[in-house]
Amino acid sequence: MKPALKCLYYLENSEHCILEIKRTDLADNADLSEIFRWLFLDKKTQEIQSLTFRSMDSSGEVQERFFEQGYLKFNDHTATYIEKFNSAQHQLENHTGTPLPPEILDILTAYLRN
């Protein structure tokens, strides 16, 4: 059985995806950090890194998320993720509202089972 989830944000380029998901298969008393998860997917290696959420900001059309591993800034069309210590910067497109491709959903499902 696949873990039930809802994709809240879906940001992607040819090499990576950044997703915010909401687990819908956990108990009502589950920790919010388990229910709401930000994930960084390397599409080539199929490895997922869980991003540790620290805070957020919103000003009009621009959303910002601060993680232990880096910083994400996005609007309805594009996004920029800057890894900690500016070790890498990723330009992404915002595909929120678009169904996740089956291959990404399969990778997520395998990750969440562990």
C-alpha positions as CSV (number, residue, x, y, z in Angstrom):
1,M,0.0,0.0,0.0
2,K,1.3,3.4,-1.0
3,P,1.6,6.1,1.7
4,A,-1.2,8.6,1.3
5,L,0.1,12.0,0.6
6,K,-0.8,15.3,-0.8
7,C,1.7,17.5,-2.7
8,L,1.5,21.0,-1.5
9,Y,4.4,22.5,-3.5
10,Y,6.1,21.0,-6.5
11,L,9.2,22.8,-7.8
12,E,11.4,21.2,-10.4
13,N,14.2,21.5,-13.0
14,S,15.8,18.9,-15.1
15,E,18.0,17.6,-12.3
16,H,16.1,18.2,-9.0
17,C,12.7,18.5,-7.4
18,I,11.8,20.3,-4.2
19,L,8.5,19.2,-2.7
20,E,6.4,20.0,0.3
21,I,4.1,17.1,1.0
22,K,1.4,16.4,3.6
23,R,1.2,12.8,4.9
24,T,-2.5,11.8,5.1
25,D,-1.8,8.3,6.4
26,L,-0.5,9.2,9.9
27,A,-2.3,9.2,13.2
28,D,-4.0,12.4,14.3
29,N,-1.4,12.9,17.1
30,A,1.6,12.6,14.8
31,D,4.2,15.3,15.0
32,L,3.7,18.1,12.5
33,S,7.2,17.7,11.3
34,E,6.3,14.2,10.2
35,I,3.0,15.2,8.6
36,F,4.4,18.2,6.7
37,R,7.7,17.4,5.0
38,W,9.9,19.4,2.6
39,L,12.0,17.1,0.4
40,F,14.9,17.7,-2.0
41,L,15.1,15.0,-4.7
42,D,18.1,14.4,-6.9
43,K,16.4,12.9,-10.0
44,K,19.6,11.3,-11.4
45,T,20.5,9.4,-8.2
46,Q,16.9,9.1,-7.0
47,E,18.1,10.2,-3.5
48,I,15.9,12.3,-1.3
49,Q,17.2,14.6,1.4
50,S,14.7,15.7,4.0
51,L,14.9,19.5,4.5
52,T,14.7,20.6,8.1
53,F,12.2,23.5,8.2
54,R,13.2,26.5,10.3
55,S,10.9,29.4,9.3
56,M,8.9,31.0,6.5
57,D,8.0,34.4,5.2
58,S,5.5,35.7,2.7
59,S,5.3,39.1,1.1
60,G,2.7,39.4,-1.6
61,E,3.6,37.1,-4.5
62,V,6.9,35.9,-3.0
63,Q,7.2,33.0,-0.6
64,E,10.4,32.2,1.4
65,R,11.3,29.1,3.3
66,F,14.4,28.8,5.5
67,F,15.8,25.3,6.2
68,E,18.8,24.1,8.1
69,Q,20.2,23.0,4.7
70,G,19.5,26.2,2.7
71,Y,17.0,28.9,1.6
72,L,14.1,28.7,-0.9
73,K,12.5,31.7,-2.5
74,F,9.6,31.2,-5.0
75,N,6.6,32.7,-6.7
76,D,3.8,31.2,-8.8
77,H,6.2,30.6,-11.7
78,T,9.8,30.2,-10.6
79,A,12.0,29.3,-7.6
80,T,15.5,29.6,-6.4
81,Y,17.0,27.2,-3.9
82,I,20.4,28.2,-2.4
83,E,22.2,25.5,-0.5
84,K,23.8,26.3,2.9
85,F,27.0,28.2,2.6
86,N,26.0,29.0,-1.0
87,S,27.6,25.7,-2.0
88,A,25.1,25.4,-4.9
89,Q,22.2,27.4,-6.4
90,H,19.2,25.8,-8.2
91,Q,16.8,27.5,-10.5
92,L,13.4,25.7,-10.6
93,E,10.0,26.1,-12.2
94,N,6.9,26.0,-10.0
95,H,4.6,23.1,-11.1
96,T,2.4,23.3,-8.0
97,G,-1.0,22.0,-8.9
98,T,0.3,19.7,-11.6
99,P,0.1,15.9,-10.8
100,L,3.4,14.4,-9.8
101,P,4.9,12.2,-12.5
102,P,4.6,8.5,-11.7
103,E,8.4,8.0,-11.4
104,I,8.6,10.8,-8.8
105,L,5.6,9.4,-6.9
106,D,7.3,6.0,-6.9
107,I,10.6,7.4,-5.5
108,L,8.6,9.3,-2.8
109,T,6.6,6.2,-1.9
110,A,9.8,4.1,-1.5
111,Y,11.4,6.8,0.6
112,L,8.4,7.2,2.9
113,R,8.2,3.5,3.5
114,N,11.6,3.5,5.2
